[in-house]
Amino acid sequence: MNPIFLAVLLSLTPFGELRAGLPVAVVSGVPVWLALFVCVVANFLVVPVLFFFLEFVHHHFLHFDHYRSAFDRFMDKARKRSQNKIEKYGYFGLFLLVAVPLPFTGAYTGSLAAWFFGLDKLKSFIAIFLGILVAGLIVLSVSVGGVKFFSFI
């Protein structure tokens, strides 16, 4: 499979996002800045799609028990991760939530939190994009450093 295509697919997933896509691209030999650009753009594409889904489609799926229970579990995690940051720091808190590349942080959690707390879409998009970019730079640094480290061994 084409490494760029695989990196894009991983960057689109809610569990992988940049944390999976970028290392795969770097290890596969994709030029570093191309890998960063492709993975950041792919990860950000999730945001408007998720907002659209939450605003116009989500309520139709709430009639299905499996969907509702899965959504409620994911929202509980997103709410726990984001509530203090967003209530205390607003859009900067949203940025921090997305920028720190840890499990259950990222574009999906940031989008869900922004939607749940009723934040302005444009400001949320900007905060989430900047957070994705910073997370991408962090993951890229770790990935390149890891490749260089293991090439010496």
Order of alpha helices (4+ residues) and beta strands (2+ residues): alpha-alpha-alpha-alpha-alpha-alpha-alpha-alpha
